[in-house]
Amino acid sequence: MSQNFQTPLACQRTALPADGTPISYRTMGDGPHLILLGGALRTSDDYLPLASVLATSFRVHLVERRGRGASGPQGPHYTLRKEVEDLLAVQSETGARLAFGHSYGGLVILETARSYPVFDRTAVYEPGVPAAPVPTGWMGPYRERLTAGDSYGAFVHFIRGAGGAPPILAKLPYWYLRYALRIGFRGPSWQRMRPLLAANLAEHEQVAAQQGKLAGFGAVTASVLLLCGSRSQLASKTQFGALREILPTAVQETLNGLNHFGPEGKTAAVVAERARAFLL
C-alpha cells in the first residue's frame, strides 16, 4: 500500500446485519454518502489511498468485510448472501445511495443492487461476476495445503489455478514457485494476506456458485460505471463486456495502463477521479 497520501480523519463505526455479526466501517470526508467495498485477499487498509481521494468529495464509508480486522468472522455458513446482508446493514446505518466496489466487492454490490433498489449509482472495478466457466480445480489442493499449515503452498495453487495470474507464473513448476515465494514474498503485503487465505477460498467458492446466473443482473436498476484496466487479461475484459450488455444502464470504460489492482496504491487516484465524475 502506498503511503504517499494524507489520510483524512476517520471515525470507526459498527453495523449489525441479520445474523448479528459486527461489521466495522470507517467514515471519513464530507459530501454525498458513498460505501466502499474491497476485494478478496484485501483489508480496508488496502483501500485507504482510494478512500482518501474520494473523501475530498464524498462522505466515504470504508467497509471491513467479514473475516477481517474489527469485523466478525465469516462463520461456518458463509455465503454471498451474508455479504449482501452486511452491505444492507451498512447502507441502512449510513443512508448511502452511492457505492464503489472492487473485484469481489463489486460482485457484492451488484448482487445487492440486483435484489434491493438501495443505490442510485454504483461504480465497480473489475467485479467478480462470472460470465464464463470458473476454474475450480485449484480449490481442493489449496484447501489441503491450508489444512496442513502450508500457506505458501496454498497460495501457489491459487495463483497457478484461479486464472488471474500472468501466464508466465502459471507455467512455472509448483515447487519452484513455492520456493520463490518463500524466499521473496515476506513483507507487509504477505503479512496482511496470509490471515485471509481461508476467507479467499470461501469467497472464490461463492464466485463459482454464481456461474450461469449472469442474466439475473438485468434486474439492477442503479446506474453502473463498469471500470477495467487495459493491462488486465483479455478473457477478463471479454467477461466485463458481457456483463455490460446485461446491465440495463451500464457504461463501460477501460483505464489505460491499469491492471486488476488499479484501485490500490499509486494508481488509486486515477480510479477515484473517474469514479467521482460518474458518481457526483
C-alpha positions as CSV (number, residue, x, y, z in Angstrom):
1,M,0.0,0.0,0.0
2,S,1.4,3.4,-0.9
3,Q,1.9,5.8,2.0
4,N,2.2,9.0,-0.2
5,F,-1.2,10.3,0.7
6,Q,-2.9,12.2,3.5
7,T,-5.4,10.1,5.3
8,P,-8.4,12.1,6.5
9,L,-9.7,11.8,10.0
10,A,-11.9,8.7,10.2
11,C,-14.5,7.6,12.7
12,Q,-14.9,3.9,13.2
13,R,-18.5,2.5,13.4
14,T,-20.2,-0.9,13.5
15,A,-23.3,-2.2,11.7
16,L,-25.1,-5.3,12.7
17,P,-26.6,-7.4,9.8
18,A,-29.3,-10.0,10.3
19,D,-27.1,-12.7,11.8
20,G,-25.6,-10.3,14.4
21,T,-22.0,-10.4,13.1
22,P,-20.4,-7.0,13.7
23,I,-19.3,-5.3,10.5
24,S,-16.8,-2.5,11.1
25,Y,-16.5,0.5,8.8
26,R,-14.6,3.8,8.8
27,T,-16.3,7.0,7.9
28,M,-14.3,9.9,6.5
29,G,-14.8,13.1,4.4
30,D,-17.9,15.1,3.7
31,G,-20.5,15.1,0.9
32,P,-22.9,12.5,-0.5
33,H,-22.6,9.2,1.3
34,L,-20.6,6.6,-0.5
35,I,-19.9,3.0,0.6
36,L,-16.5,1.5,-0.5
37,L,-16.2,-2.3,-0.6
38,G,-12.9,-4.2,-1.3
39,G,-11.9,-7.5,-2.8
40,A,-10.6,-10.9,-1.8
41,L,-7.2,-11.1,0.0
42,R,-7.6,-7.4,0.9
43,T,-8.4,-5.5,4.0
44,S,-9.8,-2.0,4.2
45,D,-6.3,-0.7,4.7
46,D,-5.5,-1.6,1.1
47,Y,-8.1,0.9,0.0
48,L,-7.1,3.9,2.2
49,P,-5.4,5.7,-0.8
50,L,-8.7,5.3,-2.8
51,A,-10.9,6.3,0.2
52,S,-8.7,9.3,0.9
53,V,-9.1,10.8,-2.6
54,L,-12.8,10.1,-2.7
55,A,-13.2,11.6,0.8
56,T,-12.5,15.0,-0.8
57,S,-15.9,14.9,-2.5
58,F,-17.9,12.2,-0.5
59,R,-18.6,11.0,2.9
60,V,-16.9,7.7,2.5
61,H,-17.8,4.6,4.5
62,L,-14.9,2.2,4.1
63,V,-16.1,-1.3,5.0
64,E,-14.0,-4.0,6.6
65,R,-15.7,-7.1,5.2
66,R,-16.4,-10.0,7.5
67,G,-13.4,-12.2,8.2
68,R,-11.2,-9.1,8.5
69,G,-9.9,-6.7,11.2
70,A,-12.5,-5.5,13.6
71,S,-15.4,-7.2,11.8
72,G,-16.7,-10.6,12.8
73,P,-15.7,-13.9,11.2
74,Q,-17.2,-15.3,8.0
75,G,-18.7,-18.1,10.0
76,P,-19.3,-21.8,9.1
77,H,-22.4,-21.0,6.9
78,Y,-20.8,-18.2,4.8
79,T,-22.4,-17.3,1.5
80,L,-22.6,-14.4,-0.8
81,R,-26.0,-13.7,0.8
82,K,-24.2,-12.9,4.1
83,E,-22.1,-10.2,2.3
84,V,-25.3,-8.8,0.9
85,E,-26.8,-8.6,4.3
86,D,-23.7,-6.9,5.7
87,L,-23.8,-4.3,2.9
88,L,-27.5,-3.7,3.5
89,A,-26.8,-3.1,7.2
90,V,-24.1,-0.5,6.5
91,Q,-26.4,1.1,3.9
92,S,-29.2,1.3,6.4
93,E,-26.9,2.9,9.0
94,T,-25.5,5.5,6.6
95,G,-28.3,6.1,4.2
96,A,-25.7,5.9,1.4
97,R,-27.2,5.8,-2.1
98,L,-23.8,5.5,-3.8
99,A,-21.3,2.6,-3.8
100,F,-17.9,1.6,-5.2
101,G,-16.7,-2.0,-5.3
102,H,-13.5,-3.7,-6.4
103,S,-13.4,-7.3,-7.6
104,Y,-15.4,-9.5,-5.1
105,G,-16.7,-6.3,-3.5
106,G,-18.1,-5.3,-6.9
107,L,-19.9,-8.6,-7.1
108,V,-21.4,-8.0,-3.6
109,I,-22.6,-4.5,-4.7
110,L,-24.2,-5.7,-7.9
111,E,-25.7,-8.7,-6.2
112,T,-27.2,-6.4,-3.6
113,A,-28.5,-3.9,-6.3
114,R,-30.0,-6.8,-8.2
115,S,-32.4,-7.6,-5.4
116,Y,-32.7,-4.3,-3.4
117,P,-33.0,-0.8,-5.0
118,V,-30.9,0.9,-2.3
119,F,-28.4,2.5,-4.7
120,D,-28.9,5.2,-7.3
121,R,-25.4,5.0,-8.8
122,T,-22.6,2.5,-8.4
123,A,-19.1,2.2,-9.8
124,V,-17.4,-1.2,-9.9
125,Y,-13.9,-2.0,-10.9
126,E,-13.5,-5.5,-12.5
127,P,-16.3,-7.0,-10.4
128,G,-16.1,-10.8,-9.7
129,V,-19.2,-11.6,-11.7
130,P,-18.5,-14.8,-13.8
131,A,-19.7,-14.7,-17.4
132,A,-17.6,-17.9,-18.3
133,P,-16.7,-21.1,-16.6
134,V,-14.8,-20.5,-13.4
135,P,-11.7,-22.6,-12.7
136,T,-12.2,-24.7,-9.6
137,G,-9.5,-27.4,-9.9
138,W,-7.2,-25.5,-7.6
139,M,-9.6,-25.4,-4.7
140,G,-9.1,-28.9,-3.4
141,P,-5.3,-28.8,-3.3
142,Y,-5.5,-25.2,-1.9
143,R,-7.7,-26.5,1.0
144,E,-5.3,-29.4,1.7
145,R,-2.3,-27.1,1.9
146,L,-4.2,-24.7,4.2
147,T,-5.2,-27.6,6.5
148,A,-1.5,-28.7,6.5
149,G,-0.4,-25.2,7.6
150,D,1.4,-24.6,4.3
151,S,0.3,-21.1,3.5
152,Y,2.8,-20.6,0.6
153,G,1.8,-23.9,-0.9
154,A,-1.8,-23.0,-0.8
155,F,-1.1,-19.6,-2.4
156,V,0.8,-21.2,-5.2
157,H,-2.2,-23.4,-6.1
158,F,-4.3,-20.2,-6.2
159,I,-2.1,-18.1,-8.4
160,R,-1.5,-21.0,-10.8
161,G,-5.1,-22.3,-11.0
162,A,-7.5,-19.4,-10.4
163,G,-6.9,-17.8,-13.8
164,G,-5.8,-14.3,-12.7
165,A,-2.0,-14.8,-12.7
166,P,0.2,-13.7,-15.6
167,P,0.8,-16.7,-18.0
168,I,4.5,-16.9,-17.1
169,L,3.7,-17.6,-13.4
170,A,1.0,-20.1,-14.2
171,K,3.5,-22.1,-16.2
172,L,6.3,-22.3,-13.6
173,P,6.6,-25.6,-11.7
174,Y,4.8,-25.8,-8.4
175,W,7.9,-26.5,-6.4
176,Y,9.9,-23.6,-8.0
177,L,7.1,-21.0,-7.5
178,R,6.6,-22.1,-3.9
179,Y,10.3,-21.8,-3.2
180,A,10.5,-18.4,-4.8
181,L,7.6,-17.1,-2.8
182,R,9.0,-18.4,0.5
183,I,12.3,-16.5,-0.3
184,G,10.9,-13.3,-1.8
185,F,7.4,-12.8,-0.5
186,R,7.6,-12.0,3.2
187,G,6.8,-8.3,3.5
188,P,3.8,-6.4,4.8
189,S,1.6,-7.3,1.8
190,W,2.0,-11.0,2.6
191,Q,1.5,-10.5,6.3
192,R,-1.9,-8.8,5.5
193,M,-2.8,-11.5,3.0
194,R,-1.8,-14.6,5.0
195,P,-4.7,-14.5,7.6
196,L,-7.1,-14.1,4.7
197,L,-6.3,-17.3,2.8
198,A,-9.2,-19.3,4.2
199,A,-11.6,-16.4,3.5
200,N,-10.2,-16.2,0.0
201,L,-11.2,-19.8,-0.7
202,A,-14.7,-19.3,0.7
203,E,-15.2,-16.2,-1.4
204,H,-14.0,-17.8,-4.6
205,E,-16.3,-20.8,-4.0
206,Q,-19.1,-18.2,-3.9
207,V,-17.9,-16.7,-7.2
208,A,-18.0,-20.2,-8.8
209,A,-21.5,-20.7,-7.4
210,Q,-22.7,-17.6,-9.4
211,Q,-21.8,-19.2,-12.7
212,G,-24.7,-19.3,-15.1
213,K,-26.6,-16.5,-13.2
214,L,-25.4,-13.6,-15.3
215,A,-28.8,-12.8,-16.7
216,G,-30.1,-12.1,-13.3
217,F,-28.2,-8.8,-13.2
218,G,-30.6,-7.5,-15.7
219,A,-32.7,-6.6,-12.7
220,V,-30.2,-3.9,-11.5
221,T,-31.9,-0.5,-11.6
222,A,-29.0,1.6,-10.4
223,S,-26.8,3.3,-13.0
224,V,-23.5,1.5,-13.2
225,L,-20.0,2.5,-14.2
226,L,-18.1,-0.6,-15.1
227,L,-14.3,0.0,-15.0
228,C,-11.5,-2.2,-16.1
229,G,-7.8,-1.9,-16.7
230,S,-6.1,-2.0,-20.1
231,R,-3.5,-4.4,-18.7
232,S,-5.9,-6.9,-17.4
233,Q,-6.3,-10.2,-19.2
234,L,-8.3,-10.2,-22.5
235,A,-10.6,-13.0,-21.2
236,S,-11.5,-10.9,-18.2
237,K,-12.3,-7.8,-20.3
238,T,-14.5,-10.0,-22.5
239,Q,-16.4,-11.0,-19.4
240,F,-16.9,-7.4,-18.4
241,G,-18.3,-6.7,-21.9
242,A,-20.8,-9.5,-21.4
243,L,-21.8,-8.0,-18.1
244,R,-22.2,-4.6,-19.6
245,E,-24.7,-6.0,-22.1
246,I,-26.8,-7.4,-19.3
247,L,-26.9,-4.4,-17.0
248,P,-29.7,-2.1,-18.2
249,T,-27.9,1.3,-17.5
250,A,-24.2,0.5,-17.6
251,V,-21.3,2.4,-19.0
252,Q,-18.0,0.6,-19.5
253,E,-14.7,2.3,-19.5
254,T,-11.1,1.0,-19.8
255,L,-8.4,2.8,-17.9
256,N,-5.1,2.8,-19.7
257,G,-2.1,1.3,-18.0
258,L,-4.0,-0.2,-15.1
259,N,-4.4,-3.9,-14.2
260,H,-6.8,-5.7,-11.8
261,F,-5.3,-3.9,-8.8
262,G,-6.0,-0.4,-10.2
263,P,-8.0,0.8,-7.2
264,E,-5.0,0.2,-4.9
265,G,-1.8,2.1,-4.1
266,K,-0.3,4.6,-6.5
267,T,-3.0,4.2,-9.2
268,A,-5.9,4.6,-6.8
269,A,-6.2,8.3,-7.6
270,V,-6.8,7.6,-11.3
271,V,-9.7,5.3,-10.4
272,A,-11.0,7.7,-7.8
273,E,-11.2,10.6,-10.2
274,R,-13.1,8.6,-12.8
275,A,-15.5,7.2,-10.2
276,R,-16.0,10.7,-8.8
277,A,-17.0,12.1,-12.1
278,F,-19.6,9.4,-12.5
279,L,-21.0,9.3,-9.0
280,L,-21.4,13.1,-8.3
